[in-house]
Amino acid sequence: MSNQTMSDIAAPLRLLRLLAADHPDLPAMNVDVSTIFPNQLELVSHDDFGAFEAWRQAAGISSETVTYAEQSQGRTRVLRAAVDYGDARLSLVAYSTVPGREGGEVL
């Protein structure tokens, strides 16, 4: 059992509340707050790079800081970006299938 309390993850929860209030019309994304990274709020998008881009712009994250990678033997594209936002770190992640590589073969 963890010795951490809800106050240990309060910073990313406050950030989530602020973002939800300030940007209610932006696309919903998966939300991850973890005791492993207690000061980080991670917003994750699956198969929607547009949602990632909307949040990147709203958070004021420079496009030059976005990283691109591929995983699952080149079948999945991954975008990542992060910024310190108050006393928490906002991390954006987006996953998308590489067209024509869904089953592992190039069509």
N, C-alpha and C positions, 0 to 999 in steps of 0.2 A: 504494500500500500504506500502511496506517495505521501510525503509530508507537506506537499504543496497545497495551497488553498486557492480559492477563487480569486483572492486578491493578487496572487502571483501571476494570473493571466488577465488582470484587469485592463492593462494597457491595450492589447489588441481588441478586447471586447469594446472598449470605449471607441477605438478607431472604427470598428464595424458599425457601431451606432451612429457615429458622425458621418461615415460614408453613406449609410442608408438614408439618413436625413438629408444630406446635401445632394445626393444623386439618385433620387427614387426612380427615375426613368431609365437608368442604365440597366443593361441585361443582368439578370440574376446569374450568379456563379456559385459553384460549390465553395463552402467556407470551411477553413481548417484553422483551428486554434489548438495548439498542443502544449502540453507541459514539458515536452522535450525542447521546444523553442518558445519559451513563455512570453517573449516580447514580439512575436511575429504573428501577423494575420496573413493567411495565404488564401487568395481567391483563385479558383481553378476552373477552367473552361474545357469542355470536351467537344471536339468537332465544331468549334466556333471561334476562329481567329478574330472575327469581327468584334466579339464581346471583349476579348483581350485588348484589342486596339482601342475600343471605347473607354475602357477602364484605364489604360495606359495614358491616354490623353487627359482624362479627367484628373488623374493623380499627378499630372505634370512630369511624368517620367520621359526622359529624352529617348527618342527612337534609337539613338546611337548606343544606348546601354542595353538594348534587348539582345539576348543571346538566342541562337538557333542551334538545335541539335536534332539528331535522329536517333531513334532507339528501335528495339524489336526488329533487328536486322534490316533497318531502313524502311520499315512499314509505317512508323509513327513519327511525325514531326513534333518538335517541342519548342515553344517560345517561353522565355523567362525574363522577368524584369523585376527590379525591387527598388524601393526608395524608403528612406527614413521619413516617417510621417508623425510628427510630434514625438512621443516617447515610445512609439512602436515602429516596427518594420513592416511595410506592406510589400508582399511578394505576390506577383501575378504569374500564373502558369497557364499555358494553353497547349492542349494536345489535339492533333488532327491526323487522320489517316492520309498517307501519301496516295494520291489517285493512281489507280492501276496496280497498287502493291498490297491491297487488302488481304489477300490470301497468301502472300509471300512470293508470288510470281509476278513478273512484269507482264502486263497484258498488251 
